[in-house]
Every structure is written in C-alpha cells, then in structure tokens.
C-alpha cells in the first residue's frame, strides 16, 4: 500500500480541479453584468447559480455510479474541456435563457470531472487521506478564487465578448490530462481489489448526517457566492469591489485548506469540521452587521472555515461508504452541495420579498443548524485502508 502522496499525479489532478472550478467561479463575477444586461430580478440572478449547481453538483452521483461500475478516466479531460467551453460561450450569449443553457453545459463538465477526480485523488493520497484530499481541494479552491479575478479583468478590458478567453485553462489542462492518461490509470487498484466486498464497513446513517450537514453549509456558501457582489453594490460599492471581496474569501479559503487537511490527519476530521461550523455563523453575522475592514476579514475567515473543510467532508463520505467511493464523492461533493445551491434561489426569493439584508442573515443561520448534525457524526478513521488499496 502506498504510504506517501504521489505528488506528480496529485498536481495534475489538482490542476484539473483548478480548471473546472475556474469555470465555475467565473459565473458569480458575471452575474452583476448579466443582471444589468438582461434586467434580472434577484431571483432570476440566483437562478443562474441554481442552473450551475443543478448541473455541476446534483448530477454528480450518476457520474460517480458510472465510475464505480465501469471506470471512466476519460471523464477527467472531457469534463475539464466541457466546463471551459460552456462558460466561455455563456459570457457573451445574446439572451438570458441561452446563458442558462450554456451554464448548464459548463456545469455538466464540472460534474463529470469531480467524482472521478476525487476518487483518483484518494488513490494518489496513500495513507495521508485528509492531507491528500486537501491538496486536491486546493486546486479547486484557487480555481474558484481566480475565476472572479480573471473574469472581472477580462470583462473590464474587452467587455463580455472577452469571456471567450475563459476557455484557455480548460484547453491547456485538458491537453495535459490526455498526455498523462497512462500515469493516472496506473494509480487505480487492480480489478480484483476494486471488486472485493467491503459493504460491511458502510455507515449509511452517518453518511446521511454528513450530507445534511454539507447541504446546510452549502446553503450559506452559495448564498454568499451569489450575493456578496450584489450586497456590496447595494451598499454603494462598485461591482469590482464586490468581486474582489469574493476572491479574497476564496483565496483565504485555499489557505484554510492547506492548514485543515494536515491538522485533521493529526487531531481528527470530525473535530476540525465541527470547529469550522461553530465559527462560521458568527463570522457571517459580523460581515453583514459591521462591514468595512473588519467585515472583510470576517468574510475571508468564512472562506477558510468552509472551503478549508471541503476535502475533509469528502474523505469522511468515502470512509462512511467505502464500497462505492465514486458514489460517495458524487453525493458529498455533488448532490448535497447542489441542494445548497437550491437554497441560493430561496435566499433570492427572500431578497425580493423582504430585502437583501434578510437573505444575508438567513445565510448566517444555516451553519448553526449544521452543527447539530455534526455532533452526531462518528469520527473518521484517519487511515487510508478504507478504500485506498493501491500499491
């Protein structure tokens, strides 16, 4: 059994994660421009996030099942390319509904990549499961953070038509994945080991609690991703200022991932996850109530708390369902996160019927409810033996 992380393979997998989430992260930065161009309500603006999360997240368990039953390594380069092409075409689409369609296309690429990428990241992690998955998550975190920065710069320079340049990371990384296909294929355990019965280790009830926790956490997360730029505009700041704060939250989240993974390997995944959930509501509340520099600091720490534990929750899902790692990844990274995206539309409806401040306060409450589910979770094994039977 491999004990150390395969760093070359992990770098490649994290780069694919970066490229897909770069495409995903570009959308929130485009929403204020779409709102002006098509005269959208808050609900219709949030519906773009719903279209993205429904296609990029809710469908992921199906790709995970496909991966578990047949193997689907080709989904890695294919998903990266599709994600980039979809968002690049959406940027300058002439109608709102065509934007929705192209956002869905991009989301399907994201959905195709994540279960297979997460599974192979587990294979490449050796015994350092939380650290390895955090390394994989860092790619996605920084991709999502760079998405708004690059999109804002490109649109400010070339207008929405310049959004065609958003396809560049997908093409570059997709080609790299094709060229290194054989190296990645070698990470997979033998067919005999993959088919070995391990259903006795499955903890379906624990997985259900974890998925509920992730959904509540994601409601707050997607609420912030959707409404932070619009919230800042409502306070009299520029669209660029809102996108900068969003990028700050995402970048600090990447730093949080670097810290959280190794820490979870040392003191336990459940402990780190619960600590982050306890801190998140107060930090969101401080951002909304105080604002200014202190509010920006609190918002950035929200990113560290939420993004920093994405990898941890993915590892826990695989440990709770070791017989179906692809499905576990699709459920934790996909479906439960997608349910949080549905919550973004609910927050949009609250913003339209009450006001945007009420929607932001609602986003602060959801992680507090997630703590109650987290308290009932069994601890992770913190060992690779669960599903990493790669040599």
JOJOGI-V718369 format. One record per helix or strand of 2 or more residues. SS is the DSSP state (A for helix, B for strand). FROM is the first residue (numbers start at 1). LEN is the number of residues. If there is no record, write none. Layout:
<<SS FROM LEN> <SS FROM LEN>>
This chain:
<<A 7 32> <A 42 17> <A 60 11> <A 75 17> <A 96 29> <A 129 30> <A 160 20> <A 181 5> <A 191 4> <A 199 3> <A 204 31> <A 239 29> <A 269 22> <A 292 16> <A 310 11> <A 325 29> <A 356 19> <A 384 3>>
